[in-house]
Amino acid sequence: MSPVATIDDLPPLEHAGRTDRVRARLDVAALIVTEPHDIRWLTGFRGSTGWVVLLPDRTLLITDRRYGERAAAETAPADDVEVVVGTDRPDLRARLVAALAGVGRVGAQASHLSHAVWEDWAVDLPLEPVDGAVAAERRSKDRGEIARIELAARIADRALAEVAPRLGETPTELDVRHELEYLMRRFGAEGPSYDTIVASGPEHAARPHHGAERRTITEGDTVVIDVGALVDGYHSDMTRSYVIGTVSPRQQEIYDLVATAQAAGLAAVGPGVATRDVDAACRAVFAAAGFADWYLHATGHGVGLQIHEEPFHAPTSTAELLLGDVVTVEPGLYRAGFGGVRIEDLVEVTPSGQRTLTETPKDAPCLPSPPTT
């Protein structure tokens, strides 16, 4: 397993030029950006109150005076952001309207704004729905972003390496989740990427997003652990599956099918590949073996500042993979009375195909995990 770096070892994020790249996608005169992840990606600002205004020749970050100094510091690397500080919501609104006076057509993120806010702003601004321009530019990760995601993956790998050997000691699902999340913080993460999934036994492991409860993990269980770390706002995502004790022929069959499907999905990843083809590569393995109806979800998704972002590997997807995409490949089979198996890796799309960022083994010691005697 690769050494775990620290945040101080990572290259800086490349904020310069991001606003111009988004402007090049617009067919409106200006854009109001209200989605917090988009604001952070564009400017570096991490506060909870703020709007970015992309004007034709400048970029404004409108925030309140609680965040004035912080906003100036966090947006400094972007080098093209002017911070506008207001007092309260009515004042911020007035500054927004003033900044856009006479500009012409104004885009806003309809999928993020509430109906009430949209109607209020539309009294004074000629709003048009513009969604996806920032998200499209966020897809291809720069060197600093990849480094943060990779560090998050290393931290999750390290935490799982410590916890997995103890699955045979009859912990509860919550015991395992709490220990994983504690260790990820101890190893340098801000916290988990999401509520860590620890799903065990014939019922819980059959639910792809079960969560974790007080159920005791016992011999004969399949155990699905879905774990990721958060580093400087960037997520990782990984799933490994285990069997406690002696593996039954059925458990071995299902595990081998999922491993084969996942290998097919990984082999399909590459620039220009339709994301639905990655899904189809996994799905075909299950269908050929007669287990198509055990597969309950799509095959993967993008990961970055959000744990689920574009692109998505699904039968209905129309996207193609881009260089710099970071995506999961995570087929699984689930059935009440049996449990479940999922194997998930996080990969970077490269010119030659993909580079896998998660390193936890997928064979021994993942299957089997012997009980402690």
C-alpha positions as a LaTeX table, in Angstrom:
\begin{tabular}{lrrr}
\hline
Residue & $x$ (\AA) & $y$ (\AA) & $z$ (\AA) \\
\hline
Met1 & 0.00 & 0.00 & 0.00 \\
Ser2 & 1.35 & 3.46 & $-0.92$ \\
Pro3 & 2.64 & 5.78 & 1.82 \\
Val4 & 0.09 & 8.25 & 3.19 \\
Ala5 & 1.04 & 11.86 & 2.46 \\
Thr6 & $-0.26$ & 14.92 & 4.30 \\
Ile7 & $-2.17$ & 17.93 & 3.05 \\
Asp8 & 1.07 & 19.95 & 3.19 \\
Asp9 & 2.62 & 17.62 & 0.60 \\
Leu10 & $-0.05$ & 18.27 & $-2.01$ \\
Pro11 & 0.21 & 20.58 & $-5.03$ \\
Pro12 & $-1.99$ & 23.69 & $-4.97$ \\
Leu13 & $-5.38$ & 23.81 & $-6.61$ \\
Glu14 & $-5.31$ & 25.52 & $-10.01$ \\
His15 & $-7.95$ & 28.23 & $-9.60$ \\
Ala16 & $-6.55$ & 30.51 & $-12.29$ \\
Gly17 & $-8.60$ & 30.44 & $-15.47$ \\
Arg18 & $-11.62$ & 28.64 & $-14.07$ \\
Thr19 & $-13.96$ & 31.61 & $-14.33$ \\
Asp20 & $-12.94$ & 32.23 & $-17.96$ \\
Arg21 & $-13.57$ & 28.59 & $-18.83$ \\
Val22 & $-17.11$ & 28.85 & $-17.47$ \\
Arg23 & $-17.72$ & 32.15 & $-19.27$ \\
Ala24 & $-16.81$ & 30.46 & $-22.55$ \\
Arg25 & $-19.75$ & 28.08 & $-22.05$ \\
Leu26 & $-22.35$ & 30.81 & $-21.49$ \\
Asp27 & $-24.81$ & 32.29 & $-23.95$ \\
Val28 & $-26.00$ & 34.86 & $-21.42$ \\
Ala29 & $-24.30$ & 38.10 & $-20.40$ \\
Ala30 & $-23.77$ & 37.11 & $-16.76$ \\
Leu31 & $-24.24$ & 34.17 & $-14.44$ \\
Ile32 & $-25.20$ & 34.05 & $-10.76$ \\
Val33 & $-23.63$ & 31.00 & $-9.11$ \\
Thr34 & $-25.32$ & 29.94 & $-5.86$ \\
Glu35 & $-24.43$ & 26.23 & $-5.53$ \\
Pro36 & $-21.79$ & 26.03 & $-2.73$ \\
His37 & $-19.54$ & 23.42 & $-4.41$ \\
Asp38 & $-19.51$ & 25.47 & $-7.62$ \\
Ile39 & $-18.65$ & 28.60 & $-5.63$ \\
Arg40 & $-15.80$ & 26.80 & $-3.88$ \\
Trp41 & $-14.43$ & 25.41 & $-7.14$ \\
Leu42 & $-14.56$ & 28.78 & $-8.89$ \\
Thr43 & $-13.17$ & 30.97 & $-6.13$ \\
Gly44 & $-11.88$ & 28.91 & $-3.20$ \\
Phe45 & $-14.48$ & 30.41 & $-0.86$ \\
Arg46 & $-15.85$ & 27.91 & 1.67 \\
Gly47 & $-18.29$ & 29.99 & 3.69 \\
Ser48 & $-21.96$ & 29.17 & 3.98 \\
Thr49 & $-23.26$ & 32.49 & 2.65 \\
Gly50 & $-22.16$ & 33.85 & $-0.69$ \\
Trp51 & $-23.03$ & 34.27 & $-4.35$ \\
Val52 & $-20.63$ & 34.48 & $-7.27$ \\
Val53 & $-21.47$ & 36.81 & $-10.13$ \\
Leu54 & $-19.66$ & 36.12 & $-13.39$ \\
Leu55 & $-19.81$ & 39.38 & $-15.34$ \\
Pro56 & $-18.30$ & 39.71 & $-18.82$ \\
Asp57 & $-15.09$ & 41.29 & $-17.53$ \\
Arg58 & $-14.89$ & 40.56 & $-13.80$ \\
Thr59 & $-15.94$ & 38.16 & $-11.06$ \\
Leu60 & $-17.68$ & 39.19 & $-7.84$ \\
Leu61 & $-18.15$ & 37.21 & $-4.64$ \\
Ile62 & $-20.99$ & 38.76 & $-2.66$ \\
Thr63 & $-21.01$ & 37.71 & 0.99 \\
Asp64 & $-21.84$ & 39.14 & 4.40 \\
Arg65 & $-19.47$ & 40.75 & 6.88 \\
Arg66 & $-19.06$ & 37.56 & 8.92 \\
Tyr67 & $-16.99$ & 36.26 & 6.02 \\
Gly68 & $-15.25$ & 39.39 & 4.73 \\
Glu69 & $-11.69$ & 38.66 & 5.82 \\
Arg70 & $-12.06$ & 34.94 & 5.27 \\
Ala71 & $-13.39$ & 35.47 & 1.77 \\
Ala72 & $-10.46$ & 37.73 & 0.87 \\
Ala73 & $-7.98$ & 35.11 & 2.09 \\
Glu74 & $-9.67$ & 32.10 & 0.50 \\
Thr75 & $-10.18$ & 33.75 & $-2.90$ \\
Ala76 & $-6.63$ & 35.13 & $-3.14$ \\
Pro77 & $-5.29$ & 32.15 & $-5.17$ \\
Ala78 & $-8.01$ & 32.69 & $-7.78$ \\
Asp79 & $-6.47$ & 36.13 & $-8.46$ \\
Asp80 & $-9.52$ & 37.50 & $-10.29$ \\
Val81 & $-12.24$ & 37.66 & $-7.63$ \\
Glu82 & $-13.50$ & 40.91 & $-6.14$ \\
Val83 & $-15.11$ & 40.43 & $-2.73$ \\
Val84 & $-18.23$ & 42.51 & $-2.06$ \\
Val85 & $-19.29$ & 42.56 & 1.59 \\
Gly86 & $-22.82$ & 43.34 & 2.68 \\
Thr87 & $-24.60$ & 43.43 & 6.02 \\
Asp88 & $-27.73$ & 41.28 & 5.76 \\
Arg89 & $-29.85$ & 39.47 & 3.18 \\
Pro90 & $-31.68$ & 42.57 & 1.90 \\
Asp91 & $-28.35$ & 44.38 & 1.54 \\
Leu92 & $-26.78$ & 41.42 & $-0.27$ \\
Arg93 & $-29.74$ & 41.31 & $-2.64$ \\
Ala94 & $-29.42$ & 45.03 & $-3.33$ \\
Arg95 & $-25.72$ & 44.63 & $-4.11$ \\
Leu96 & $-26.50$ & 41.73 & $-6.43$ \\
Val97 & $-29.07$ & 43.76 & $-8.34$ \\
Ala98 & $-26.73$ & 46.75 & $-8.54$ \\
Ala99 & $-23.87$ & 44.62 & $-9.90$ \\
Leu100 & $-26.09$ & 43.30 & $-12.69$ \\
Ala101 & $-27.81$ & 46.56 & $-13.63$ \\
Gly102 & $-27.88$ & 47.03 & $-17.40$ \\
Val103 & $-25.90$ & 43.87 & $-18.13$ \\
Gly104 & $-28.59$ & 42.13 & $-20.17$ \\
Arg105 & $-29.58$ & 38.49 & $-19.92$ \\
Val106 & $-28.70$ & 36.98 & $-16.53$ \\
Gly107 & $-28.34$ & 33.25 & $-15.96$ \\
Ala108 & $-29.02$ & 31.64 & $-12.59$ \\
Gln109 & $-28.82$ & 28.09 & $-11.28$ \\
Ala110 & $-32.47$ & 27.09 & $-11.35$ \\
Ser111 & $-31.76$ & 23.61 & $-10.02$ \\
His112 & $-30.30$ & 25.11 & $-6.84$ \\
Leu113 & $-32.34$ & 28.25 & $-6.17$ \\
Ser114 & $-35.65$ & 27.93 & $-4.37$ \\
His115 & $-38.77$ & 29.05 & $-6.20$ \\
Ala116 & $-39.26$ & 31.84 & $-3.67$ \\
Val117 & $-35.77$ & 33.28 & $-4.19$ \\
Trp118 & $-36.06$ & 32.99 & $-7.96$ \\
Glu119 & $-39.37$ & 34.87 & $-7.95$ \\
Asp120 & $-37.91$ & 37.54 & $-5.67$ \\
Trp121 & $-34.81$ & 38.15 & $-7.77$ \\
Ala122 & $-36.79$ & 38.07 & $-11.00$ \\
Val123 & $-38.62$ & 41.22 & $-9.94$ \\
Asp124 & $-35.42$ & 43.17 & $-10.67$ \\
Leu125 & $-33.34$ & 40.85 & $-12.87$ \\
Pro126 & $-34.06$ & 39.22 & $-16.27$ \\
Leu127 & $-33.29$ & 35.71 & $-15.04$ \\
Glu128 & $-32.87$ & 32.68 & $-17.27$ \\
Pro129 & $-32.19$ & 29.12 & $-16.07$ \\
Val130 & $-28.58$ & 28.14 & $-16.70$ \\
Asp131 & $-27.50$ & 24.87 & $-15.12$ \\
Gly132 & $-24.48$ & 22.68 & $-15.61$ \\
Ala133 & $-21.92$ & 25.19 & $-16.91$ \\
Val134 & $-19.76$ & 25.06 & $-13.78$ \\
Ala135 & $-20.35$ & 21.36 & $-13.17$ \\
Ala136 & $-19.18$ & 20.57 & $-16.70$ \\
Glu137 & $-15.88$ & 22.34 & $-16.07$ \\
Arg138 & $-15.51$ & 20.69 & $-12.67$ \\
Arg139 & $-15.45$ & 17.22 & $-14.22$ \\
Ser140 & $-11.83$ & 17.09 & $-15.42$ \\
Lys141 & $-9.76$ & 17.28 & $-12.25$ \\
Asp142 & $-6.47$ & 19.18 & $-12.14$ \\
Arg143 & $-3.28$ & 17.93 & $-10.50$ \\
Gly144 & $-4.15$ & 19.39 & $-7.10$ \\
Glu145 & $-7.64$ & 17.91 & $-7.13$ \\
Ile146 & $-6.41$ & 14.44 & $-8.09$ \\
Ala147 & $-3.82$ & 14.62 & $-5.30$ \\
Arg148 & $-6.48$ & 15.41 & $-2.71$ \\
Ile149 & $-8.78$ & 12.63 & $-3.87$ \\
Glu150 & $-5.86$ & 10.20 & $-3.90$ \\
Leu151 & $-4.85$ & 11.19 & $-0.36$ \\
Ala152 & $-8.44$ & 10.66 & 0.77 \\
Ala153 & $-8.34$ & 7.20 & $-0.83$ \\
Arg154 & $-5.04$ & 6.37 & 0.92 \\
Ile155 & $-6.52$ & 7.37 & 4.27 \\
Ala156 & $-9.59$ & 5.18 & 3.76 \\
Asp157 & $-7.35$ & 2.30 & 2.64 \\
Arg158 & $-5.27$ & 2.64 & 5.80 \\
Ala159 & $-8.31$ & 2.77 & 8.09 \\
Leu160 & $-9.90$ & $-0.29$ & 6.51 \\
Ala161 & $-6.60$ & $-2.18$ & 6.70 \\
Glu162 & $-6.69$ & $-1.77$ & 10.47 \\
Val163 & $-10.38$ & $-2.57$ & 10.95 \\
Ala164 & $-11.05$ & $-5.42$ & 8.50 \\
Pro165 & $-8.93$ & $-8.04$ & 10.33 \\
Arg166 & $-11.13$ & $-7.53$ & 13.41 \\
Leu167 & $-14.43$ & $-8.30$ & 11.68 \\
Gly168 & $-14.29$ & $-11.82$ & 13.08 \\
Glu169 & $-14.30$ & $-10.52$ & 16.68 \\
Thr170 & $-18.13$ & $-10.12$ & 16.67 \\
Pro171 & $-18.30$ & $-6.32$ & 16.55 \\
Thr172 & $-21.55$ & $-4.57$ & 15.77 \\
Glu173 & $-22.00$ & $-2.73$ & 12.51 \\
Leu174 & $-21.86$ & 0.54 & 14.46 \\
Asp175 & $-18.62$ & $-0.51$ & 16.15 \\
Val176 & $-17.02$ & $-0.97$ & 12.74 \\
Arg177 & $-18.39$ & 2.29 & 11.35 \\
His178 & $-17.29$ & 4.34 & 14.38 \\
Glu179 & $-13.79$ & 2.86 & 14.33 \\
Leu180 & $-13.36$ & 3.51 & 10.60 \\
Glu181 & $-14.49$ & 7.11 & 10.93 \\
Tyr182 & $-12.29$ & 7.69 & 14.00 \\
Leu183 & $-9.24$ & 6.29 & 12.23 \\
Met184 & $-9.80$ & 8.34 & 9.09 \\
Arg185 & $-9.82$ & 11.51 & 11.18 \\
Arg186 & $-6.76$ & 10.33 & 13.09 \\
Phe187 & $-4.93$ & 9.70 & 9.80 \\
Gly188 & $-5.61$ & 13.23 & 8.55 \\
Ala189 & $-9.08$ & 13.36 & 7.03 \\
Glu190 & $-11.59$ & 16.07 & 7.86 \\
Gly191 & $-14.05$ & 13.25 & 8.36 \\
Pro192 & $-15.84$ & 10.58 & 6.34 \\
Ser193 & $-17.08$ & 11.32 & 2.83 \\
Tyr194 & $-20.53$ & 10.08 & 3.85 \\
Asp195 & $-22.08$ & 7.97 & 6.59 \\
Thr196 & $-19.95$ & 4.84 & 6.33 \\
Ile197 & $-21.95$ & 1.80 & 5.25 \\
Val198 & $-21.43$ & $-1.40$ & 7.25 \\
Ala199 & $-24.09$ & $-3.87$ & 6.12 \\
Ser200 & $-23.96$ & $-7.42$ & 7.44 \\
Gly201 & $-25.86$ & $-10.66$ & 7.33 \\
Pro202 & $-28.61$ & $-12.07$ & 5.13 \\
Glu203 & $-30.89$ & $-9.01$ & 5.40 \\
His204 & $-28.77$ & $-5.89$ & 6.02 \\
Ala205 & $-26.11$ & $-6.77$ & 3.41 \\
Ala206 & $-28.90$ & $-7.18$ & 0.85 \\
Arg207 & $-29.59$ & $-3.43$ & 1.07 \\
Pro208 & $-27.09$ & $-1.47$ & $-1.06$ \\
His209 & $-27.35$ & 1.64 & 1.17 \\
His210 & $-28.21$ & 0.02 & 4.47 \\
Gly211 & $-26.11$ & 2.27 & 6.75 \\
Ala212 & $-25.11$ & 0.70 & 10.09 \\
Glu213 & $-27.05$ & $-0.57$ & 13.09 \\
Arg214 & $-26.41$ & $-2.39$ & 16.36 \\
Arg215 & $-26.52$ & $-5.79$ & 14.71 \\
Thr216 & $-23.63$ & $-8.05$ & 15.71 \\
Ile217 & $-21.52$ & $-9.39$ & 12.86 \\
Thr218 & $-21.37$ & $-13.17$ & 13.17 \\
Glu219 & $-19.87$ & $-16.20$ & 11.47 \\
Gly220 & $-21.39$ & $-16.92$ & 8.07 \\
Asp221 & $-22.27$ & $-13.27$ & 7.35 \\
Thr222 & $-21.47$ & $-11.42$ & 4.19 \\
Val223 & $-20.33$ & $-7.92$ & 5.15 \\
Val224 & $-20.35$ & $-4.93$ & 2.77 \\
Ile225 & $-18.23$ & $-1.94$ & 3.87 \\
Asp226 & $-18.52$ & 1.26 & 1.82 \\
Val227 & $-16.03$ & 3.81 & 3.13 \\
Gly228 & $-14.50$ & 7.09 & 1.99 \\
Ala229 & $-12.52$ & 9.98 & 3.47 \\
Leu230 & $-12.78$ & 13.75 & 3.01 \\
Val231 & $-9.58$ & 15.77 & 2.42 \\
Asp232 & $-9.64$ & 19.54 & 1.82 \\
Gly233 & $-13.21$ & 19.23 & 0.53 \\
Tyr234 & $-12.49$ & 16.31 & $-1.83$ \\
His235 & $-14.00$ & 12.85 & $-1.41$ \\
Ser236 & $-12.94$ & 9.26 & $-1.90$ \\
Asp237 & $-15.20$ & 6.23 & $-2.26$ \\
Met238 & $-14.49$ & 2.50 & $-1.94$ \\
Thr239 & $-16.37$ & $-0.70$ & $-1.14$ \\
Arg240 & $-15.00$ & $-4.06$ & $-0.08$ \\
Ser241 & $-16.96$ & $-7.18$ & 0.84 \\
Tyr242 & $-16.11$ & $-9.92$ & 3.28 \\
Val243 & $-17.33$ & $-13.29$ & 4.48 \\
Ile244 & $-16.95$ & $-14.15$ & 8.15 \\
Gly245 & $-15.68$ & $-17.69$ & 8.59 \\
Thr246 & $-15.85$ & $-20.46$ & 6.02 \\
Val247 & $-17.05$ & $-19.35$ & 2.63 \\
Ser248 & $-20.03$ & $-21.30$ & 1.28 \\
Pro249 & $-20.10$ & $-22.34$ & $-2.38$ \\
Arg250 & $-22.90$ & $-19.81$ & $-3.01$ \\
Gln251 & $-20.95$ & $-17.00$ & $-1.36$ \\
Gln252 & $-17.87$ & $-17.87$ & $-3.41$ \\
Glu253 & $-19.93$ & $-17.95$ & $-6.60$ \\
Ile254 & $-21.44$ & $-14.51$ & $-5.96$ \\
Tyr255 & $-18.14$ & $-12.99$ & $-4.90$ \\
Asp256 & $-16.41$ & $-14.32$ & $-8.02$ \\
Leu257 & $-19.19$ & $-12.98$ & $-10.26$ \\
Val258 & $-18.94$ & $-9.51$ & $-8.74$ \\
Ala259 & $-15.14$ & $-9.54$ & $-9.03$ \\
Thr260 & $-15.41$ & $-10.57$ & $-12.69$ \\
Ala261 & $-18.00$ & $-7.89$ & $-13.41$ \\
Gln262 & $-15.93$ & $-5.24$ & $-11.70$ \\
Ala263 & $-12.85$ & $-6.21$ & $-13.68$ \\
Ala264 & $-14.89$ & $-5.90$ & $-16.88$ \\
Gly265 & $-16.10$ & $-2.45$ & $-15.85$ \\
Leu266 & $-12.58$ & $-1.27$ & $-15.01$ \\
Ala267 & $-11.30$ & $-2.56$ & $-18.35$ \\
Ala268 & $-14.00$ & $-0.56$ & $-20.15$ \\
Val269 & $-13.01$ & 2.79 & $-18.62$ \\
Gly270 & $-11.17$ & 5.22 & $-20.87$ \\
Pro271 & $-11.46$ & 8.66 & $-22.47$ \\
Gly272 & $-14.28$ & 8.90 & $-24.99$ \\
Val273 & $-16.02$ & 5.78 & $-23.68$ \\
Ala274 & $-19.78$ & 6.08 & $-23.22$ \\
Thr275 & $-20.55$ & 5.76 & $-19.52$ \\
Arg276 & $-23.47$ & 3.48 & $-20.34$ \\
Asp277 & $-20.92$ & 1.08 & $-21.87$ \\
Val278 & $-19.09$ & 0.83 & $-18.54$ \\
Asp279 & $-22.40$ & $-0.07$ & $-16.93$ \\
Ala280 & $-23.18$ & $-2.53$ & $-19.72$ \\
Ala281 & $-19.82$ & $-4.28$ & $-19.30$ \\
Cys282 & $-20.65$ & $-5.13$ & $-15.69$ \\
Arg283 & $-24.29$ & $-5.86$ & $-16.32$ \\
Ala284 & $-23.48$ & $-8.33$ & $-19.10$ \\
Val285 & $-21.51$ & $-10.54$ & $-16.70$ \\
Phe286 & $-24.46$ & $-10.79$ & $-14.35$ \\
Ala287 & $-26.98$ & $-11.36$ & $-17.11$ \\
Ala288 & $-24.92$ & $-14.16$ & $-18.63$ \\
Ala289 & $-24.82$ & $-15.93$ & $-15.26$ \\
Gly290 & $-28.56$ & $-15.47$ & $-14.64$ \\
Phe291 & $-28.21$ & $-12.87$ & $-11.90$ \\
Ala292 & $-29.41$ & $-9.73$ & $-13.69$ \\
Asp293 & $-32.25$ & $-9.22$ & $-11.20$ \\
Trp294 & $-29.79$ & $-9.25$ & $-8.27$ \\
Tyr295 & $-28.16$ & $-6.05$ & $-9.55$ \\
Leu296 & $-30.08$ & $-3.16$ & $-7.99$ \\
His297 & $-28.21$ & 0.01 & $-8.95$ \\
Ala298 & $-26.09$ & 1.69 & $-11.60$ \\
Thr299 & $-22.38$ & 0.97 & $-11.94$ \\
Gly300 & $-20.77$ & 4.21 & $-10.80$ \\
His301 & $-20.54$ & 7.97 & $-10.62$ \\
Gly302 & $-18.13$ & 10.87 & $-10.61$ \\
Val303 & $-16.40$ & 11.92 & $-7.38$ \\
Gly304 & $-14.82$ & 15.23 & $-6.43$ \\
Leu305 & $-16.09$ & 18.08 & $-4.28$ \\
Gln306 & $-19.30$ & 16.03 & $-4.14$ \\
Ile307 & $-19.47$ & 12.33 & $-3.44$ \\
His308 & $-21.95$ & 11.89 & $-6.30$ \\
Glu309 & $-21.41$ & 14.11 & $-9.32$ \\
Glu310 & $-21.28$ & 13.81 & $-13.10$ \\
Pro311 & $-20.73$ & 11.54 & $-14.93$ \\
Phe312 & $-22.87$ & 8.54 & $-13.99$ \\
His313 & $-22.46$ & 4.98 & $-15.34$ \\
Ala314 & $-26.07$ & 4.02 & $-15.93$ \\
Pro315 & $-28.03$ & 2.36 & $-18.74$ \\
Thr316 & $-29.73$ & 5.67 & $-19.58$ \\
Ser317 & $-26.63$ & 7.87 & $-19.40$ \\
Thr318 & $-25.67$ & 9.88 & $-22.49$ \\
Ala319 & $-22.26$ & 11.08 & $-21.17$ \\
Glu320 & $-18.79$ & 10.10 & $-22.33$ \\
Leu321 & $-15.78$ & 9.83 & $-20.07$ \\
Leu322 & $-13.26$ & 12.67 & $-20.20$ \\
Leu323 & $-9.58$ & 12.81 & $-19.37$ \\
Gly324 & $-9.34$ & 13.79 & $-15.72$ \\
Asp325 & $-12.71$ & 12.37 & $-14.72$ \\
Val326 & $-12.58$ & 10.56 & $-11.38$ \\
Val327 & $-15.25$ & 7.87 & $-11.25$ \\
Thr328 & $-16.26$ & 4.77 & $-9.34$ \\
Val329 & $-16.84$ & 1.29 & $-10.74$ \\
Glu330 & $-19.02$ & $-0.53$ & $-8.21$ \\
Pro331 & $-21.13$ & $-3.49$ & $-9.33$ \\
Gly332 & $-22.84$ & $-5.61$ & $-6.71$ \\
Leu333 & $-25.31$ & $-8.43$ & $-6.20$ \\
Tyr334 & $-27.91$ & $-8.45$ & $-3.42$ \\
Arg335 & $-30.66$ & $-10.79$ & $-2.32$ \\
Ala336 & $-32.59$ & $-10.96$ & 0.96 \\
Gly337 & $-31.79$ & $-14.22$ & 2.68 \\
Phe338 & $-28.31$ & $-14.29$ & 1.14 \\
Gly339 & $-26.89$ & $-10.84$ & 1.86 \\
Gly340 & $-24.79$ & $-8.99$ & $-0.64$ \\
Val341 & $-21.41$ & $-8.41$ & $-2.26$ \\
Arg342 & $-20.18$ & $-5.14$ & $-3.77$ \\
Ile343 & $-16.69$ & $-4.24$ & $-4.96$ \\
Glu344 & $-15.93$ & $-0.61$ & $-5.70$ \\
Asp345 & $-12.81$ & 1.18 & $-6.82$ \\
Leu346 & $-12.16$ & 4.84 & $-7.50$ \\
Val347 & $-10.30$ & 5.52 & $-10.75$ \\
Glu348 & $-8.86$ & 8.45 & $-12.68$ \\
Val349 & $-9.51$ & 8.46 & $-16.43$ \\
Thr350 & $-6.11$ & 8.62 & $-18.18$ \\
Pro351 & $-4.96$ & 8.60 & $-21.82$ \\
Ser352 & $-4.29$ & 4.86 & $-21.59$ \\
Gly353 & $-7.55$ & 4.01 & $-19.81$ \\
Gln354 & $-7.65$ & 4.41 & $-16.05$ \\
Arg355 & $-5.48$ & 4.59 & $-12.96$ \\
Thr356 & $-6.95$ & 3.00 & $-9.84$ \\
Leu357 & $-6.73$ & 5.24 & $-6.76$ \\
Thr358 & $-7.99$ & 2.74 & $-4.17$ \\
Glu359 & $-5.51$ & 0.07 & $-3.09$ \\
Thr360 & $-7.24$ & $-2.18$ & $-0.55$ \\
Pro361 & $-6.95$ & $-5.80$ & $-1.78$ \\
Lys362 & $-9.97$ & $-7.41$ & $-3.38$ \\
Asp363 & $-8.94$ & $-11.03$ & $-2.91$ \\
Ala364 & $-7.23$ & $-12.30$ & 0.27 \\
Pro365 & $-7.65$ & $-11.10$ & 3.01 \\
Cys366 & $-11.02$ & $-9.84$ & 1.85 \\
Leu367 & $-12.46$ & $-13.29$ & 1.33 \\
Pro368 & $-12.60$ & $-15.10$ & 3.63 \\
Ser369 & $-12.24$ & $-13.26$ & 6.93 \\
Pro370 & $-11.77$ & $-15.99$ & 9.53 \\
Pro371 & $-13.38$ & $-15.70$ & 12.95 \\
Thr372 & $-11.13$ & $-15.07$ & 15.93 \\
Thr373 & $-10.67$ & $-18.15$ & 18.13 \\
\hline
\end{tabular}
